[in-house]
Amino acid sequence: MIQINEQAVDFNQLNQYIICNSKKFTEYIPNNVEPFIDLIVTSPPYWDMKQYGNVKQTGFQQTYEEYLDDIEQTFNSLYKLSKETATLYVNSDTLKRDGKIIRLPDDIARRLENVGWIHQDIIIWDKGKTLPWSRKGQMRNIFEYIYVFTKSKHYKYYIERIKTVDELKEWWIDYPERYNPEGKVPDNIWEHFIPTQGSWGTKKDFGDKEFKHACPFPPDMMARIIKLSSDEGDVVFDPYAGTGVLLATAQNLNRRFLGLDTNPDYKQIFEQVTKPLIEEKIQEINNYYEKQEKMKLLLSKTIYKLRILKFSKAMIKIFNKIFIQNSKNNSPPIIATIVIEEKMNCEEKNTKHKIGKANYYFVLRNSLQHVNGILLILKELSENAPFSKYGLITKINLITVEEAIDLLATQENNFNFNMYSNGIVNDSYGVVSFEKMINLIQNVEDELKTDEKNITPIFSNVEIKTSDYEEIPAKKYKKKNYQ
Ligand SMILES: C[S@@+](CC[C@H](N)C(=O)[O-])C[C@H]1O[C@@H](n2cnc3c(N)ncnc32)[C@H](O)[C@@H]1O
């Protein structure tokens, strides 16, 4: 237990908002305190712009160099108090003085690098609106910067937790081999609109402690950062806490928090307004992540099935093209495909980038010659891009109509066979009987044209219907016209 400005701080418990100048914070920390900070997310006061209340603070009435010295000193001491795995997110923006831009985020970054922080990423935070709205020589401003730093190269970065299905374009269904089954890594432009005065309740709801602060963090953005860069029980810290949105969000996500601010009014807002608001809001945030997890699971199952089925369709398409180019009047030799999904063994499951295993039986029209040549072409195709990128362990077989009938007869009791026809592999035509399959295979030959796009029927134990995955978002692709 230590005393900071007559406030007792318990380093085992934390979860405290302390009125303290962040530059002076380390002066109160005994030398024997081990580095304890896991994650810092903060928005330092801007230089010479805002006076937050009547309390002495960083940035106000300081020269630019004094201000940067102040920031450097603070983040130097926080570097020492941070764990090796720690991450630091600094939100700031450029400003204009004497008719020219001052690149504050870069100047801060240089100072942070001076004391050891490693610059990892730049995120553009689209706030919807930000100050100043517009001025001569500049467009209407809607974004600020978030610069990401780490203490070492061994930092926490749980990207899978924040991968999303939100931004998937409709192409993922036709090109499952190009999409990550675990969802998309979010891009580096984050759209999180700032809570505006009144949007979180008014004086009526909170007495005289209305939610009043110029730049509170949005809780959903804080949740994203907290999940990405920390674990439950970790210490999440904000040396310029303001309304304390970060702190309240961290607590609701089972992290411990510590916040500093020079202005006691903000601590009151934190206690009386932010905390109850975030307690309400967290359900919405949790629901969002639960839904994403559900969707990601569905996406990975669907991409897996789509890849297995598309593999055979795409192989035949390319094979037919090669075949037709080389043998003028002959019809393509493959008249049907039987695709049997197999379970991977433990060793196979651990093979990097492999998500499934399937046996492909390409059925050849009868009395065909050059069987070995055809097999060679198919095997070679399967081992090279794009087929090698499907993440599948595959076995390619060529069989006659009689062998196909035998195969289906022996597997008839093991599986239901779905039929996919006319090149549609994302929506089963339905389960088909043994008799129907045999009939189709025996008669398909008559219907085949010498058309490289002609896709013969596929029979498979993999079942997929559009209704299985229609819940997964698939944004319509908007064509951009360049003029
Ligand atoms: C940009 S605001 C932070 C807003 C915060 N991110 C939120 O969600 O509300 C900067 C805050 O830093 C505080 N501040 C300014 N100088 C400080 C200092 N030297 N030590 C601690 N807090 C300071 C201000 O009172 C203000 O609340």
The ligand as an SDF file (V2000), in Angstrom:
LIG
                    3D

 27 29  0  0  0  0  0  0  0  0999 V2000
   -7.4930   14.1270  -23.9890 C   0  0  0  0  0  0  0  0  0  0  0  0
   -8.0720   14.0130  -22.4030 S   0  0  0  0  0  0  0  0  0  0  0  0
   -8.2540   12.2950  -22.1400 C   0  0  0  0  0  0  0  0  0  0  0  0
   -9.6500   11.8040  -22.3270 C   0  0  0  0  0  0  0  0  0  0  0  0
   -9.8150   10.3340  -22.0320 C   0  0  0  0  0  0  0  0  0  0  0  0
   -9.1460    9.5240  -23.0190 N   0  0  0  0  0  0  0  0  0  0  0  0
  -11.3010    9.9180  -21.9330 C   0  0  0  0  0  0  0  0  0  0  0  0
  -11.6790    8.8260  -22.4040 O   0  0  0  0  0  0  0  0  0  0  0  0
  -12.0820   10.6660  -21.3600 O   0  0  0  0  0  0  0  0  0  0  0  0
   -6.6270   14.4100  -21.4970 C   0  0  0  0  0  0  0  0  0  0  0  0
   -6.7940   14.3570  -19.9940 C   0  0  0  0  0  0  0  0  0  0  0  0
   -5.5140   14.5390  -19.4170 O   0  0  0  0  0  0  0  0  0  0  0  0
   -5.6640   15.2250  -18.1870 C   0  0  0  0  0  0  0  0  0  0  0  0
   -4.3150   15.7660  -17.8640 N   0  0  0  0  0  0  0  0  0  0  0  0
   -3.6780   16.8250  -18.3970 C   0  0  0  0  0  0  0  0  0  0  0  0
   -2.4310   16.9410  -17.9200 N   0  0  0  0  0  0  0  0  0  0  0  0
   -2.2710   15.8980  -17.0500 C   0  0  0  0  0  0  0  0  0  0  0  0
   -1.1880   15.4520  -16.2610 C   0  0  0  0  0  0  0  0  0  0  0  0
   -0.0140   16.0880  -16.2640 N   0  0  0  0  0  0  0  0  0  0  0  0
   -1.3690   14.3390  -15.5110 N   0  0  0  0  0  0  0  0  0  0  0  0
   -2.5400   13.6690  -15.5190 C   0  0  0  0  0  0  0  0  0  0  0  0
   -3.6080   14.0680  -16.2370 N   0  0  0  0  0  0  0  0  0  0  0  0
   -3.4740   15.1620  -17.0150 C   0  0  0  0  0  0  0  0  0  0  0  0
   -6.7560   16.2220  -18.4690 C   0  0  0  0  0  0  0  0  0  0  0  0
   -7.4140   16.6150  -17.2770 O   0  0  0  0  0  0  0  0  0  0  0  0
   -7.6750   15.4450  -19.4090 C   0  0  0  0  0  0  0  0  0  0  0  0
   -8.7310   14.8300  -18.7160 O   0  0  0  0  0  0  0  0  0  0  0  0
  1  2  1  0
  2  3  1  0
  2 10  1  0
  3  4  1  0
  4  5  1  0
  5  6  1  0
  5  7  1  0
  7  8  2  0
  7  9  1  0
 10 11  1  0
 11 12  1  0
 11 26  1  0
 12 13  1  0
 13 14  1  0
 13 24  1  0
 14 15  1  0
 14 23  1  0
 15 16  2  0
 16 17  1  0
 17 18  1  0
 17 23  2  0
 18 19  1  0
 18 20  2  0
 20 21  1  0
 21 22  2  0
 22 23  1  0
 24 25  1  0
 24 26  1  0
 26 27  1  0
M  CHG  2   2   1   9  -1
M  END
$$$$
